[in-house]
Every structure is written in structure tokens, then in C-alpha cells.
Amino acid sequence: MQTGARFWHFSAGCDKGLALSALISFYRLAWRTRIRTIALGDSGNDLLMLQLVDRPILMPRPDGSFAKEITTKMPGIRRAKTPGAVGWGLALLQALRGQSQSRSSPKKKEK
């Protein structure tokens, strides 16, 4: 059982990292090329997924804080500036355009 930002997740021997790893492997095999990957997450249950990709992006929580479970393991992770769906969309567009996002320390308190 894992805790996300809003939900409890129950899974039997699987997590987002394992699922993403299988998906990446499938596409690399099918397309016979290296693929670039982006993942966005906001809580500890996203850590393995974020560690697997080329461009991990940490989303802020509604109060502006960032998940300490991720910031301690990935201190240089890109951090989106705006929470929620709007922030997710903006962060993804910036990543797709190749624009760098803030790598500085968060201004808000971590939880």
C-alpha cells in the first residue's frame, strides 16, 4: 500500500516505476530506437517513475509545497511552478519545448 497526494494505492507487486519500465521497453523494442521520456508526479508513490525518465518533473501540492520523499532522493529535480491541472499542462508543454524549469530550492515549506 502506498500513499499518493490524494489517494491510497493498493497493488500486488507492481508500482508506477515497474509499469513505466515495461512500457518504455515495449516502445524501444517496437520502434528500435531510443525514446525520450517525461514524467510528472507530486508524491512519494511517484518516485520510482520519476527516477526512470529523462525529464522528471515534480509537481507542487495545492499549498505550494513539494513531496519531501522525492526532494530528498532527487534534490536537483525540475519543479513545476503551478499546482494542479494547469501546472501539469504548463510543465509538460515547457518540457516538450525543451525549456528548462526551476532547479532552485523551493520557496515553500516541504512536507
C-alpha positions as CSV (number, residue, x, y, z in Angstrom):
1,M,0.0,0.0,0.0
2,Q,1.3,3.5,-0.9
3,T,0.1,6.9,-0.2
4,G,-0.4,9.4,-3.1
5,A,-1.3,13.0,-2.9
6,R,-5.0,12.3,-2.6
7,F,-5.4,8.5,-2.7
8,W,-4.2,5.3,-1.1
9,H,-2.9,2.8,-3.7
10,F,-3.2,-0.9,-3.3
11,S,-1.1,-3.1,-5.7
12,A,0.3,-6.6,-5.7
13,G,4.0,-6.3,-6.6
14,C,3.6,-3.5,-9.1
15,D,4.2,0.2,-9.0
16,K,4.4,3.1,-11.4
17,G,8.1,2.6,-12.0
18,L,7.6,-1.1,-12.9
19,A,4.7,-0.3,-15.2
20,L,6.6,2.5,-16.9
21,S,9.7,0.4,-17.3
22,A,7.7,-2.2,-19.2
23,L,6.1,0.4,-21.4
24,I,9.5,2.1,-22.2
25,S,10.9,-1.3,-23.1
26,F,8.0,-2.1,-25.3
27,Y,8.3,1.1,-27.3
28,R,12.1,0.8,-27.6
29,L,11.7,-2.7,-29.0
30,A,8.8,-1.9,-31.3
31,W,10.4,1.3,-32.7
32,R,14.0,0.0,-32.4
33,T,15.2,3.4,-31.2
34,R,15.9,5.3,-28.0
35,I,12.9,7.2,-26.8
36,R,12.8,10.3,-24.7
37,T,10.7,10.2,-21.6
38,I,9.0,12.7,-19.4
39,A,7.1,12.0,-16.1
40,L,5.3,14.3,-13.7
41,G,4.5,13.4,-10.2
42,D,3.7,15.0,-6.8
43,S,4.1,12.4,-4.1
44,G,6.3,9.6,-2.8
45,N,4.5,6.9,-4.8
46,D,5.8,8.6,-8.0
47,L,9.5,8.3,-7.0
48,L,10.4,5.2,-9.0
49,M,8.6,6.5,-12.0
50,L,10.4,9.9,-11.8
51,Q,13.8,8.1,-11.4
52,L,13.3,6.2,-14.7
53,V,12.7,9.1,-17.1
54,D,14.9,11.5,-18.9
55,R,12.9,14.6,-17.7
56,P,11.4,14.1,-14.3
57,I,9.2,17.0,-13.1
58,L,8.0,17.4,-9.5
59,M,4.6,19.0,-9.2
60,P,3.8,21.2,-6.3
61,R,0.9,20.3,-3.9
62,P,-2.0,22.7,-3.7
63,D,-0.3,24.5,-0.8
64,G,2.8,25.0,-2.9
65,S,5.0,22.5,-1.0
66,F,6.9,19.6,-2.6
67,A,7.0,16.0,-1.5
68,K,10.0,15.5,0.8
69,E,10.2,11.8,-0.2
70,I,11.2,13.0,-3.6
71,T,13.2,16.1,-2.9
72,T,15.5,14.2,-0.5
73,K,16.2,11.4,-3.1
74,M,16.2,13.7,-6.2
75,P,17.4,17.2,-4.9
76,G,18.0,18.5,-8.4
77,I,14.7,17.5,-9.9
78,R,12.9,20.1,-12.0
79,R,10.0,21.6,-10.2
80,A,6.8,22.9,-11.8
81,K,5.7,26.3,-10.7
82,T,2.0,25.8,-10.5
83,P,0.0,23.0,-8.9
84,G,-3.0,21.1,-10.4
85,A,-4.0,20.5,-13.9
86,V,-2.9,24.0,-15.1
87,G,0.5,23.5,-13.7
88,W,0.7,20.0,-15.1
89,G,-0.1,21.3,-18.6
90,L,2.3,24.1,-18.4
91,A,5.1,21.9,-17.1
92,L,4.6,19.4,-19.8
93,L,4.5,22.0,-22.6
94,Q,7.7,23.5,-21.2
95,A,9.4,20.1,-21.2
96,L,8.2,19.3,-24.7
97,R,9.6,22.6,-25.9
98,G,12.9,21.9,-24.2
99,Q,12.6,24.9,-21.8
100,S,14.3,24.5,-18.5
101,Q,12.3,24.7,-15.4
102,S,13.5,25.9,-12.0
103,R,16.0,23.7,-10.3
104,S,16.3,26.0,-7.4
105,S,15.2,25.2,-3.9
106,P,11.5,25.5,-3.3
107,K,10.3,28.7,-1.7
108,K,7.6,27.0,0.2
109,K,7.9,24.6,3.1
110,E,8.3,20.9,2.3
111,K,6.0,18.4,4.0
